[in-house]
């Protein structure tokens, strides 16, 4: 089990109360793939707000987006890359 899955309410509360949060955890803890999913179904992500995930390489960003879509059994419709 991903450790992050034990903390959705804590993480959502921190995001609601603070402009910036930093999540630190071990590799495989779910920081990159699970945290965005907490907010996709959350009221915090209303009014046209979006989730942005940054990765040091374009292929990593694409892979993360596809992984989240796959886990949610959804289709990754579009991706874009700014540099």
HELIX and SHEET records of a PDB file:
HELIX    1   1 UNK A    3  UNK A    6  5                                   4    
HELIX    2   2 UNK A    8  UNK A   17  1                                  10    
HELIX    3   3 UNK A   34  UNK A   40  1                                   7    
HELIX    4   4 UNK A   43  UNK A   45  5                                   3    
HELIX    5   5 UNK A   58  UNK A   71  1                                  14    
END                                                                             
